[in-house]
Amino acid sequence: MGCGDECPLVLAERREEWQIPDPKDIPPEQYREVRDLIERKVKELLATLS
């Protein structure tokens, strides 16, 4: 995450750019929001692969 089409070491046909905030140094409640956002994004991605 974070380098989009410019990641030279990621050999993939499909890339996802999710714009997820960095949870470093944020309060626990905001950290949980980021965690939940990641969970939703992963589930959405998995649904497109099945």
mmCIF entry with sequence, helices, sheets and N, C-alpha, C, O atoms, coordinates in Angstrom:
data_MODEL
# 
_entry.id   MODEL 
# 
_entity.id                         1 
_entity.type                       polymer 
_entity.pdbx_number_of_molecules   1 
# 
_entity_poly.entity_id                      1 
_entity_poly.type                           'polypeptide(L)' 
_entity_poly.nstd_linkage                   no 
_entity_poly.nstd_monomer                   no 
_entity_poly.pdbx_seq_one_letter_code       MGCGDECPLVLAERREEWQIPDPKDIPPEQYREVRDLIERKVKELLATLS 
_entity_poly.pdbx_seq_one_letter_code_can   MGCGDECPLVLAERREEWQIPDPKDIPPEQYREVRDLIERKVKELLATLS 
_entity_poly.pdbx_strand_id                 A 
# 
loop_
_entity_poly_seq.entity_id 
_entity_poly_seq.num 
_entity_poly_seq.mon_id 
_entity_poly_seq.hetero 
1 1  MET n 
1 2  GLY n 
1 3  CYS n 
1 4  GLY n 
1 5  ASP n 
1 6  GLU n 
1 7  CYS n 
1 8  PRO n 
1 9  LEU n 
1 10 VAL n 
1 11 LEU n 
1 12 ALA n 
1 13 GLU n 
1 14 ARG n 
1 15 ARG n 
1 16 GLU n 
1 17 GLU n 
1 18 TRP n 
1 19 GLN n 
1 20 ILE n 
1 21 PRO n 
1 22 ASP n 
1 23 PRO n 
1 24 LYS n 
1 25 ASP n 
1 26 ILE n 
1 27 PRO n 
1 28 PRO n 
1 29 GLU n 
1 30 GLN n 
1 31 TYR n 
1 32 ARG n 
1 33 GLU n 
1 34 VAL n 
1 35 ARG n 
1 36 ASP n 
1 37 LEU n 
1 38 ILE n 
1 39 GLU n 
1 40 ARG n 
1 41 LYS n 
1 42 VAL n 
1 43 LYS n 
1 44 GLU n 
1 45 LEU n 
1 46 LEU n 
1 47 ALA n 
1 48 THR n 
1 49 LEU n 
1 50 SER n 
# 
_struct_asym.id          A 
_struct_asym.entity_id   1 
# 
loop_
_struct_conf.conf_type_id 
_struct_conf.id 
_struct_conf.pdbx_PDB_helix_id 
_struct_conf.beg_label_comp_id 
_struct_conf.beg_label_asym_id 
_struct_conf.beg_label_seq_id 
_struct_conf.pdbx_beg_PDB_ins_code 
_struct_conf.end_label_comp_id 
_struct_conf.end_label_asym_id 
_struct_conf.end_label_seq_id 
_struct_conf.pdbx_end_PDB_ins_code 
_struct_conf.beg_auth_comp_id 
_struct_conf.beg_auth_asym_id 
_struct_conf.beg_auth_seq_id 
_struct_conf.end_auth_comp_id 
_struct_conf.end_auth_asym_id 
_struct_conf.end_auth_seq_id 
_struct_conf.pdbx_PDB_helix_class 
_struct_conf.details 
_struct_conf.pdbx_PDB_helix_length 
HELX_P HELX_P1 AA1 GLY A 4  ? GLU A 6  ? GLY A 4  GLU A 6  5 ? 3  
HELX_P HELX_P2 AA2 PRO A 28 ? LEU A 49 ? PRO A 28 LEU A 49 1 ? 22 
# 
_struct_conf_type.id          HELX_P 
_struct_conf_type.criteria    ? 
_struct_conf_type.reference   ? 
# 
loop_
_atom_site.group_PDB 
_atom_site.id 
_atom_site.type_symbol 
_atom_site.label_atom_id 
_atom_site.label_alt_id 
_atom_site.label_comp_id 
_atom_site.label_asym_id 
_atom_site.label_entity_id 
_atom_site.label_seq_id 
_atom_site.pdbx_PDB_ins_code 
_atom_site.Cartn_x 
_atom_site.Cartn_y 
_atom_site.Cartn_z 
_atom_site.occupancy 
_atom_site.B_iso_or_equiv 
_atom_site.pdbx_formal_charge 
_atom_site.auth_seq_id 
_atom_site.auth_comp_id 
_atom_site.auth_asym_id 
_atom_site.auth_atom_id 
_atom_site.pdbx_PDB_model_num 
ATOM 1   N N  . MET A 1 1  ? 0.834   -1.175  0.000   1.00 0.00 ? 1  MET A N  1 
ATOM 2   C CA . MET A 1 1  ? 0.000   0.000   0.000   1.00 0.00 ? 1  MET A CA 1 
ATOM 3   C C  . MET A 1 1  ? 0.880   1.239   0.000   1.00 0.00 ? 1  MET A C  1 
ATOM 4   O O  . MET A 1 1  ? 1.955   1.277   0.598   1.00 0.00 ? 1  MET A O  1 
ATOM 5   N N  . GLY A 1 2  ? 0.389   2.227   -0.680  1.00 0.00 ? 2  GLY A N  1 
ATOM 6   C CA . GLY A 1 2  ? 1.042   3.506   -0.631  1.00 0.00 ? 2  GLY A CA 1 
ATOM 7   C C  . GLY A 1 2  ? 1.917   3.867   -1.825  1.00 0.00 ? 2  GLY A C  1 
ATOM 8   O O  . GLY A 1 2  ? 2.323   5.021   -1.958  1.00 0.00 ? 2  GLY A O  1 
ATOM 9   N N  . CYS A 1 3  ? 2.216   2.910   -2.695  1.00 0.00 ? 3  CYS A N  1 
ATOM 10  C CA . CYS A 1 3  ? 3.085   3.272   -3.816  1.00 0.00 ? 3  CYS A CA 1 
ATOM 11  C C  . CYS A 1 3  ? 2.388   3.092   -5.162  1.00 0.00 ? 3  CYS A C  1 
ATOM 12  O O  . CYS A 1 3  ? 2.976   3.403   -6.198  1.00 0.00 ? 3  CYS A O  1 
ATOM 13  N N  . GLY A 1 4  ? 1.168   2.606   -5.172  1.00 0.00 ? 4  GLY A N  1 
ATOM 14  C CA . GLY A 1 4  ? 0.398   2.512   -6.417  1.00 0.00 ? 4  GLY A CA 1 
ATOM 15  C C  . GLY A 1 4  ? 1.126   1.796   -7.527  1.00 0.00 ? 4  GLY A C  1 
ATOM 16  O O  . GLY A 1 4  ? 1.703   0.730   -7.310  1.00 0.00 ? 4  GLY A O  1 
ATOM 17  N N  . ASP A 1 5  ? 1.105   2.370   -8.711  1.00 0.00 ? 5  ASP A N  1 
ATOM 18  C CA . ASP A 1 5  ? 1.733   1.746   -9.882  1.00 0.00 ? 5  ASP A CA 1 
ATOM 19  C C  . ASP A 1 5  ? 3.244   1.919   -9.899  1.00 0.00 ? 5  ASP A C  1 
ATOM 20  O O  . ASP A 1 5  ? 3.904   1.439   -10.821 1.00 0.00 ? 5  ASP A O  1 
ATOM 21  N N  . GLU A 1 6  ? 3.805   2.592   -8.903  1.00 0.00 ? 6  GLU A N  1 
ATOM 22  C CA . GLU A 1 6  ? 5.232   2.859   -8.893  1.00 0.00 ? 6  GLU A CA 1 
ATOM 23  C C  . GLU A 1 6  ? 6.028   1.825   -8.101  1.00 0.00 ? 6  GLU A C  1 
ATOM 24  O O  . GLU A 1 6  ? 7.242   1.982   -7.966  1.00 0.00 ? 6  GLU A O  1 
ATOM 25  N N  . CYS A 1 7  ? 5.406   0.787   -7.577  1.00 0.00 ? 7  CYS A N  1 
ATOM 26  C CA . CYS A 1 7  ? 6.110   -0.229  -6.801  1.00 0.00 ? 7  CYS A CA 1 
ATOM 27  C C  . CYS A 1 7  ? 6.823   -1.191  -7.754  1.00 0.00 ? 7  CYS A C  1 
ATOM 28  O O  . CYS A 1 7  ? 6.173   -2.017  -8.395  1.00 0.00 ? 7  CYS A O  1 
ATOM 29  N N  . PRO A 1 8  ? 8.122   -1.096  -7.850  1.00 0.00 ? 8  PRO A N  1 
ATOM 30  C CA . PRO A 1 8  ? 8.837   -1.940  -8.810  1.00 0.00 ? 8  PRO A CA 1 
ATOM 31  C C  . PRO A 1 8  ? 8.918   -3.411  -8.399  1.00 0.00 ? 8  PRO A C  1 
ATOM 32  O O  . PRO A 1 8  ? 9.121   -4.266  -9.261  1.00 0.00 ? 8  PRO A O  1 
ATOM 33  N N  . LEU A 1 9  ? 8.769   -3.731  -7.128  1.00 0.00 ? 9  LEU A N  1 
ATOM 34  C CA . LEU A 1 9  ? 8.937   -5.107  -6.676  1.00 0.00 ? 9  LEU A CA 1 
ATOM 35  C C  . LEU A 1 9  ? 7.626   -5.878  -6.566  1.00 0.00 ? 9  LEU A C  1 
ATOM 36  O O  . LEU A 1 9  ? 7.626   -7.039  -6.158  1.00 0.00 ? 9  LEU A O  1 
ATOM 37  N N  . VAL A 1 10 ? 6.527   -5.257  -6.919  1.00 0.00 ? 10 VAL A N  1 
ATOM 38  C CA . VAL A 1 10 ? 5.235   -5.919  -6.836  1.00 0.00 ? 10 VAL A CA 1 
ATOM 39  C C  . VAL A 1 10 ? 4.844   -6.361  -8.239  1.00 0.00 ? 10 VAL A C  1 
ATOM 40  O O  . VAL A 1 10 ? 4.433   -5.548  -9.066  1.00 0.00 ? 10 VAL A O  1 
ATOM 41  N N  . LEU A 1 11 ? 4.976   -7.652  -8.495  1.00 0.00 ? 11 LEU A N  1 
ATOM 42  C CA . LEU A 1 11 ? 4.611   -8.196  -9.797  1.00 0.00 ? 11 LEU A CA 1 
ATOM 43  C C  . LEU A 1 11 ? 3.168   -8.684  -9.713  1.00 0.00 ? 11 LEU A C  1 
ATOM 44  O O  . LEU A 1 11 ? 2.899   -9.790  -9.246  1.00 0.00 ? 11 LEU A O  1 
ATOM 45  N N  . ALA A 1 12 ? 2.258   -7.850  -10.166 1.00 0.00 ? 12 ALA A N  1 
ATOM 46  C CA . ALA A 1 12 ? 0.844   -8.196  -10.057 1.00 0.00 ? 12 ALA A CA 1 
ATOM 47  C C  . ALA A 1 12 ? 0.089   -7.623  -11.242 1.00 0.00 ? 12 ALA A C  1 
ATOM 48  O O  . ALA A 1 12 ? 0.453   -6.578  -11.782 1.00 0.00 ? 12 ALA A O  1 
ATOM 49  N N  . GLU A 1 13 ? -0.962  -8.316  -11.636 1.00 0.00 ? 13 GLU A N  1 
ATOM 50  C CA . GLU A 1 13 ? -1.825  -7.820  -12.703 1.00 0.00 ? 13 GLU A CA 1 
ATOM 51  C C  . GLU A 1 13 ? -2.793  -6.776  -12.175 1.00 0.00 ? 13 GLU A C  1 
ATOM 52  O O  . GLU A 1 13 ? -3.236  -5.894  -12.911 1.00 0.00 ? 13 GLU A O  1 
ATOM 53  N N  . ARG A 1 14 ? -3.114  -6.886  -10.899 1.00 0.00 ? 14 ARG A N  1 
ATOM 54  C CA . ARG A 1 14 ? -4.097  -5.984  -10.301 1.00 0.00 ? 14 ARG A CA 1 
ATOM 55  C C  . ARG A 1 14 ? -3.506  -5.372  -9.031  1.00 0.00 ? 14 ARG A C  1 
ATOM 56  O O  . ARG A 1 14 ? -2.870  -6.056  -8.229  1.00 0.00 ? 14 ARG A O  1 
ATOM 57  N N  . ARG A 1 15 ? -3.728  -4.092  -8.873  1.00 0.00 ? 15 ARG A N  1 
ATOM 58  C CA . ARG A 1 15 ? -3.278  -3.392  -7.664  1.00 0.00 ? 15 ARG A CA 1 
ATOM 59  C C  . ARG A 1 15 ? -4.445  -2.606  -7.093  1.00 0.00 ? 15 ARG A C  1 
ATOM 60  O O  . ARG A 1 15 ? -5.276  -2.080  -7.832  1.00 0.00 ? 15 ARG A O  1 
ATOM 61  N N  . GLU A 1 16 ? -4.497  -2.534  -5.796  1.00 0.00 ? 16 GLU A N  1 
ATOM 62  C CA . GLU A 1 16 ? -5.544  -1.783  -5.111  1.00 0.00 ? 16 GLU A CA 1 
ATOM 63  C C  . GLU A 1 16 ? -4.903  -0.637  -4.339  1.00 0.00 ? 16 GLU A C  1 
ATOM 64  O O  . GLU A 1 16 ? -3.920  -0.841  -3.626  1.00 0.00 ? 16 GLU A O  1 
ATOM 65  N N  . GLU A 1 17 ? -5.445  0.547   -4.474  1.00 0.00 ? 17 GLU A N  1 
ATOM 66  C CA . GLU A 1 17 ? -4.983  1.695   -3.712  1.00 0.00 ? 17 GLU A CA 1 
ATOM 67  C C  . GLU A 1 17 ? -6.129  2.109   -2.789  1.00 0.00 ? 17 GLU A C  1 
ATOM 68  O O  . GLU A 1 17 ? -7.132  2.651   -3.251  1.00 0.00 ? 17 GLU A O  1 
ATOM 69  N N  . TRP A 1 18 ? -5.984  1.858   -1.509  1.00 0.00 ? 18 TRP A N  1 
ATOM 70  C CA . TRP A 1 18 ? -7.085  2.024   -0.568  1.00 0.00 ? 18 TRP A CA 1 
ATOM 71  C C  . TRP A 1 18 ? -7.067  3.322   0.211   1.00 0.00 ? 18 TRP A C  1 
ATOM 72  O O  . TRP A 1 18 ? -8.065  3.626   0.866   1.00 0.00 ? 18 TRP A O  1 
ATOM 73  N N  . GLN A 1 19 ? -6.027  4.090   0.188   1.00 0.00 ? 19 GLN A N  1 
ATOM 74  C CA . GLN A 1 19 ? -5.959  5.351   0.934   1.00 0.00 ? 19 GLN A CA 1 
ATOM 75  C C  . GLN A 1 19 ? -6.296  5.159   2.413   1.00 0.00 ? 19 GLN A C  1 
ATOM 76  O O  . GLN A 1 19 ? -7.163  5.844   2.954   1.00 0.00 ? 19 GLN A O  1 
ATOM 77  N N  . ILE A 1 20 ? -5.617  4.242   3.044   1.00 0.00 ? 20 ILE A N  1 
ATOM 78  C CA . ILE A 1 20 ? -5.834  3.949   4.464   1.00 0.00 ? 20 ILE A CA 1 
ATOM 79  C C  . ILE A 1 20 ? -4.898  4.822   5.291   1.00 0.00 ? 20 ILE A C  1 
ATOM 80  O O  . ILE A 1 20 ? -3.694  4.850   5.039   1.00 0.00 ? 20 ILE A O  1 
ATOM 81  N N  . PRO A 1 21 ? -5.442  5.536   6.278   1.00 0.00 ? 21 PRO A N  1 
ATOM 82  C CA . PRO A 1 21 ? -4.583  6.379   7.111   1.00 0.00 ? 21 PRO A CA 1 
ATOM 83  C C  . PRO A 1 21 ? -3.615  5.557   7.952   1.00 0.00 ? 21 PRO A C  1 
ATOM 84  O O  . PRO A 1 21 ? -3.918  4.428   8.338   1.00 0.00 ? 21 PRO A O  1 
ATOM 85  N N  . ASP A 1 22 ? -2.466  6.124   8.228   1.00 0.00 ? 22 ASP A N  1 
ATOM 86  C CA . ASP A 1 22 ? -1.461  5.472   9.061   1.00 0.00 ? 22 ASP A CA 1 
ATOM 87  C C  . ASP A 1 22 ? -1.943  5.519   10.510  1.00 0.00 ? 22 ASP A C  1 
ATOM 88  O O  . ASP A 1 22 ? -2.153  6.607   11.046  1.00 0.00 ? 22 ASP A O  1 
ATOM 89  N N  . PRO A 1 23 ? -2.122  4.366   11.156  1.00 0.00 ? 23 PRO A N  1 
ATOM 90  C CA . PRO A 1 23 ? -2.637  4.357   12.523  1.00 0.00 ? 23 PRO A CA 1 
ATOM 91  C C  . PRO A 1 23 ? -1.602  4.698   13.591  1.00 0.00 ? 23 PRO A C  1 
ATOM 92  O O  . PRO A 1 23 ? -1.915  4.695   14.782  1.00 0.00 ? 23 PRO A O  1 
ATOM 93  N N  . LYS A 1 24 ? -0.381  4.989   13.175  1.00 0.00 ? 24 LYS A N  1 
ATOM 94  C CA . LYS A 1 24 ? 0.668   5.308   14.148  1.00 0.00 ? 24 LYS A CA 1 
ATOM 95  C C  . LYS A 1 24 ? 0.295   6.572   14.926  1.00 0.00 ? 24 LYS A C  1 
ATOM 96  O O  . LYS A 1 24 ? -0.122  7.575   14.347  1.00 0.00 ? 24 LYS A O  1 
ATOM 97  N N  . ASP A 1 25 ? 0.452   6.500   16.234  1.00 0.00 ? 25 ASP A N  1 
ATOM 98  C CA . ASP A 1 25 ? 0.253   7.651   17.114  1.00 0.00 ? 25 ASP A CA 1 
ATOM 99  C C  . ASP A 1 25 ? -1.167  8.222   17.099  1.00 0.00 ? 25 ASP A C  1 
ATOM 100 O O  . ASP A 1 25 ? -1.346  9.432   17.239  1.00 0.00 ? 25 ASP A O  1 
ATOM 101 N N  . ILE A 1 26 ? -2.159  7.375   16.935  1.00 0.00 ? 26 ILE A N  1 
ATOM 102 C CA . ILE A 1 26 ? -3.539  7.867   17.023  1.00 0.00 ? 26 ILE A CA 1 
ATOM 103 C C  . ILE A 1 26 ? -4.222  7.211   18.223  1.00 0.00 ? 26 ILE A C  1 
ATOM 104 O O  . ILE A 1 26 ? -3.791  6.153   18.682  1.00 0.00 ? 26 ILE A O  1 
ATOM 105 N N  . PRO A 1 27 ? -5.278  7.831   18.728  1.00 0.00 ? 27 PRO A N  1 
ATOM 106 C CA . PRO A 1 27 ? -5.989  7.259   19.880  1.00 0.00 ? 27 PRO A CA 1 
ATOM 107 C C  . PRO A 1 27 ? -6.593  5.899   19.539  1.00 0.00 ? 27 PRO A C  1 
ATOM 108 O O  . PRO A 1 27 ? -6.843  5.596   18.372  1.00 0.00 ? 27 PRO A O  1 
ATOM 109 N N  . PRO A 1 28 ? -6.826  5.081   20.574  1.00 0.00 ? 28 PRO A N  1 
ATOM 110 C CA . PRO A 1 28 ? -7.355  3.726   20.353  1.00 0.00 ? 28 PRO A CA 1 
ATOM 111 C C  . PRO A 1 28 ? -8.640  3.685   19.519  1.00 0.00 ? 28 PRO A C  1 
ATOM 112 O O  . PRO A 1 28 ? -8.790  2.803   18.673  1.00 0.00 ? 28 PRO A O  1 
ATOM 113 N N  . GLU A 1 29 ? -9.555  4.609   19.738  1.00 0.00 ? 29 GLU A N  1 
ATOM 114 C CA . GLU A 1 29 ? -10.816 4.577   18.979  1.00 0.00 ? 29 GLU A CA 1 
ATOM 115 C C  . GLU A 1 29 ? -10.562 4.789   17.488  1.00 0.00 ? 29 GLU A C  1 
ATOM 116 O O  . GLU A 1 29 ? -11.163 4.102   16.662  1.00 0.00 ? 29 GLU A O  1 
ATOM 117 N N  . GLN A 1 30 ? -9.695  5.712   17.135  1.00 0.00 ? 30 GLN A N  1 
ATOM 118 C CA . GLN A 1 30 ? -9.365  5.932   15.725  1.00 0.00 ? 30 GLN A CA 1 
ATOM 119 C C  . GLN A 1 30 ? -8.591  4.743   15.161  1.00 0.00 ? 30 GLN A C  1 
ATOM 120 O O  . GLN A 1 30 ? -8.753  4.391   13.992  1.00 0.00 ? 30 GLN A O  1 
ATOM 121 N N  . TYR A 1 31 ? -7.761  4.132   15.981  1.00 0.00 ? 31 TYR A N  1 
ATOM 122 C CA . TYR A 1 31 ? -7.029  2.941   15.553  1.00 0.00 ? 31 TYR A CA 1 
ATOM 123 C C  . TYR A 1 31 ? -8.011  1.837   15.171  1.00 0.00 ? 31 TYR A C  1 
ATOM 124 O O  . TYR A 1 31 ? -7.843  1.156   14.160  1.00 0.00 ? 31 TYR A O  1 
ATOM 125 N N  . ARG A 1 32 ? -9.033  1.679   15.998  1.00 0.00 ? 32 ARG A N  1 
ATOM 126 C CA . ARG A 1 32 ? -10.048 0.656   15.706  1.00 0.00 ? 32 ARG A CA 1 
ATOM 127 C C  . ARG A 1 32 ? -10.798 0.978   14.414  1.00 0.00 ? 32 ARG A C  1 
ATOM 128 O O  . ARG A 1 32 ? -11.173 0.069   13.673  1.00 0.00 ? 32 ARG A O  1 
ATOM 129 N N  . GLU A 1 33 ? -11.018 2.255   14.142  1.00 0.00 ? 33 GLU A N  1 
ATOM 130 C CA . GLU A 1 33 ? -11.675 2.647   12.888  1.00 0.00 ? 33 GLU A CA 1 
ATOM 131 C C  . GLU A 1 33 ? -10.823 2.250   11.684  1.00 0.00 ? 33 GLU A C  1 
ATOM 132 O O  . GLU A 1 33 ? -11.344 1.764   10.680  1.00 0.00 ? 33 GLU A O  1 
ATOM 133 N N  . VAL A 1 34 ? -9.513  2.460   11.790  1.00 0.00 ? 34 VAL A N  1 
ATOM 134 C CA . VAL A 1 34 ? -8.605  2.067   10.704  1.00 0.00 ? 34 VAL A CA 1 
ATOM 135 C C  . VAL A 1 34 ? -8.608  0.548   10.547  1.00 0.00 ? 34 VAL A C  1 
ATOM 136 O O  . VAL A 1 34 ? -8.647  0.029   9.431   1.00 0.00 ? 34 VAL A O  1 
ATOM 137 N N  . ARG A 1 35 ? -8.568  -0.153  11.671  1.00 0.00 ? 35 ARG A N  1 
ATOM 138 C CA . ARG A 1 35 ? -8.624  -1.622  11.645  1.00 0.00 ? 35 ARG A CA 1 
ATOM 139 C C  . ARG A 1 35 ? -9.895  -2.096  10.940  1.00 0.00 ? 35 ARG A C  1 
ATOM 140 O O  . ARG A 1 35 ? -9.848  -2.994  10.100  1.00 0.00 ? 35 ARG A O  1 
ATOM 141 N N  . ASP A 1 36 ? -11.021 -1.492  11.286  1.00 0.00 ? 36 ASP A N  1 
ATOM 142 C CA . ASP A 1 36 ? -12.299 -1.881  10.683  1.00 0.00 ? 36 ASP A CA 1 
ATOM 143 C C  . ASP A 1 36 ? -12.353 -1.540  9.199   1.00 0.00 ? 36 ASP A C  1 
ATOM 144 O O  . ASP A 1 36 ? -12.938 -2.280  8.409   1.00 0.00 ? 36 ASP A O  1 
ATOM 145 N N  . LEU A 1 37 ? -11.745 -0.424  8.823   1.00 0.00 ? 37 LEU A N  1 
ATOM 146 C CA . LEU A 1 37 ? -11.676 -0.050  7.413   1.00 0.00 ? 37 LEU A CA 1 
ATOM 147 C C  . LEU A 1 37 ? -10.891 -1.096  6.624   1.00 0.00 ? 37 LEU A C  1 
ATOM 148 O O  . LEU A 1 37 ? -11.305 -1.504  5.539   1.00 0.00 ? 37 LEU A O  1 
ATOM 149 N N  . ILE A 1 38 ? -9.760  -1.525  7.172   1.00 0.00 ? 38 ILE A N  1 
ATOM 150 C CA . ILE A 1 38 ? -8.957  -2.561  6.513   1.00 0.00 ? 38 ILE A CA 1 
ATOM 151 C C  . ILE A 1 38 ? -9.756  -3.847  6.367   1.00 0.00 ? 38 ILE A C  1 
ATOM 152 O O  . ILE A 1 38 ? -9.722  -4.484  5.314   1.00 0.00 ? 38 ILE A O  1 
ATOM 153 N N  . GLU A 1 39 ? -10.473 -4.231  7.410   1.00 0.00 ? 39 GLU A N  1 
ATOM 154 C CA . GLU A 1 39 ? -11.300 -5.441  7.346   1.00 0.00 ? 39 GLU A CA 1 
ATOM 155 C C  . GLU A 1 39 ? -12.346 -5.336  6.241   1.00 0.00 ? 39 GLU A C  1 
ATOM 156 O O  . GLU A 1 39 ? -12.540 -6.283  5.479   1.00 0.00 ? 39 GLU A O  1 
ATOM 157 N N  . ARG A 1 40 ? -13.019 -4.194  6.149   1.00 0.00 ? 40 ARG A N  1 
ATOM 158 C CA . ARG A 1 40 ? -14.038 -4.009  5.099   1.00 0.00 ? 40 ARG A CA 1 
ATOM 159 C C  . ARG A 1 40 ? -13.416 -4.091  3.710   1.00 0.00 ? 40 ARG A C  1 
ATOM 160 O O  . ARG A 1 40 ? -13.960 -4.731  2.811   1.00 0.00 ? 40 ARG A O  1 
ATOM 161 N N  . LYS A 1 41 ? -12.272 -3.436  3.547   1.00 0.00 ? 41 LYS A N  1 
ATOM 162 C CA . LYS A 1 41 ? -11.610 -3.437  2.240   1.00 0.00 ? 41 LYS A CA 1 
ATOM 163 C C  . LYS A 1 41 ? -11.182 -4.843  1.826   1.00 0.00 ? 41 LYS A C  1 
ATOM 164 O O  . LYS A 1 41 ? -11.330 -5.220  0.664   1.00 0.00 ? 41 LYS A O  1 
ATOM 165 N N  . VAL A 1 42 ? -10.658 -5.612  2.766   1.00 0.00 ? 42 VAL A N  1 
ATOM 166 C CA . VAL A 1 42 ? -10.230 -6.979  2.467   1.00 0.00 ? 42 VAL A CA 1 
ATOM 167 C C  . VAL A 1 42 ? -11.440 -7.831  2.089   1.00 0.00 ? 42 VAL A C  1 
ATOM 168 O O  . VAL A 1 42 ? -11.379 -8.604  1.133   1.00 0.00 ? 42 VAL A O  1 
ATOM 169 N N  . LYS A 1 43 ? -12.530 -7.693  2.828   1.00 0.00 ? 43 LYS A N  1 
ATOM 170 C CA . LYS A 1 43 ? -13.735 -8.472  2.509   1.00 0.00 ? 43 LYS A CA 1 
ATOM 171 C C  . LYS A 1 43 ? -14.291 -8.097  1.138   1.00 0.00 ? 43 LYS A C  1 
ATOM 172 O O  . LYS A 1 43 ? -14.728 -8.965  0.383   1.00 0.00 ? 43 LYS A O  1 
ATOM 173 N N  . GLU A 1 44 ? -14.273 -6.805  0.817   1.00 0.00 ? 44 GLU A N  1 
ATOM 174 C CA . GLU A 1 44 ? -14.741 -6.368  -0.509  1.00 0.00 ? 44 GLU A CA 1 
ATOM 175 C C  . GLU A 1 44 ? -13.854 -6.957  -1.605  1.00 0.00 ? 44 GLU A C  1 
ATOM 176 O O  . GLU A 1 44 ? -14.350 -7.416  -2.634  1.00 0.00 ? 44 GLU A O  1 
ATOM 177 N N  . LEU A 1 45 ? -12.556 -6.941  -1.380  1.00 0.00 ? 45 LEU A N  1 
ATOM 178 C CA . LEU A 1 45 ? -11.632 -7.513  -2.348  1.00 0.00 ? 45 LEU A CA 1 
ATOM 179 C C  . LEU A 1 45 ? -11.865 -8.997  -2.541  1.00 0.00 ? 45 LEU A C  1 
ATOM 180 O O  . LEU A 1 45 ? -11.921 -9.484  -3.670  1.00 0.00 ? 45 LEU A O  1 
ATOM 181 N N  . LEU A 1 46 ? -12.000 -9.717  -1.434  1.00 0.00 ? 46 LEU A N  1 
ATOM 182 C CA . LEU A 1 46 ? -12.248 -11.161 -1.517  1.00 0.00 ? 46 LEU A CA 1 
ATOM 183 C C  . LEU A 1 46 ? -13.534 -11.467 -2.274  1.00 0.00 ? 46 LEU A C  1 
ATOM 184 O O  . LEU A 1 46 ? -13.598 -12.448 -3.014  1.00 0.00 ? 46 LEU A O  1 
ATOM 185 N N  . ALA A 1 47 ? -14.549 -10.643 -2.097  1.00 0.00 ? 47 ALA A N  1 
ATOM 186 C CA . ALA A 1 47 ? -15.822 -10.855 -2.788  1.00 0.00 ? 47 ALA A CA 1 
ATOM 187 C C  . ALA A 1 47 ? -15.652 -10.714 -4.304  1.00 0.00 ? 47 ALA A C  1 
ATOM 188 O O  . ALA A 1 47 ? -16.366 -11.368 -5.065  1.00 0.00 ? 47 ALA A O  1 
ATOM 189 N N  . THR A 1 48 ? -14.725 -9.876  -4.748  1.00 0.00 ? 48 THR A N  1 
ATOM 190 C CA . THR A 1 48 ? -14.516 -9.713  -6.181  1.00 0.00 ? 48 THR A CA 1 
ATOM 191 C C  . THR A 1 48 ? -13.696 -10.843 -6.779  1.00 0.00 ? 48 THR A C  1 
ATOM 192 O O  . THR A 1 48 ? -13.687 -11.031 -7.996  1.00 0.00 ? 48 THR A O  1 
ATOM 193 N N  . LEU A 1 49 ? -13.007 -11.598 -5.930  1.00 0.00 ? 49 LEU A N  1 
ATOM 194 C CA . LEU A 1 49 ? -12.156 -12.686 -6.418  1.00 0.00 ? 49 LEU A CA 1 
ATOM 195 C C  . LEU A 1 49 ? -12.874 -14.023 -6.492  1.00 0.00 ? 49 LEU A C  1 
ATOM 196 O O  . LEU A 1 49 ? -12.383 -14.951 -7.136  1.00 0.00 ? 49 LEU A O  1 
ATOM 197 N N  . SER A 1 50 ? -14.015 -14.138 -5.851  1.00 0.00 ? 50 SER A N  1 
ATOM 198 C CA . SER A 1 50 ? -14.715 -15.426 -5.820  1.00 0.00 ? 50 SER A CA 1 
ATOM 199 C C  . SER A 1 50 ? -15.585 -15.623 -7.036  1.00 0.00 ? 50 SER A C  1 
ATOM 200 O O  . SER A 1 50 ? -16.242 -16.655 -7.165  1.00 0.00 ? 50 SER A O  1 
# 
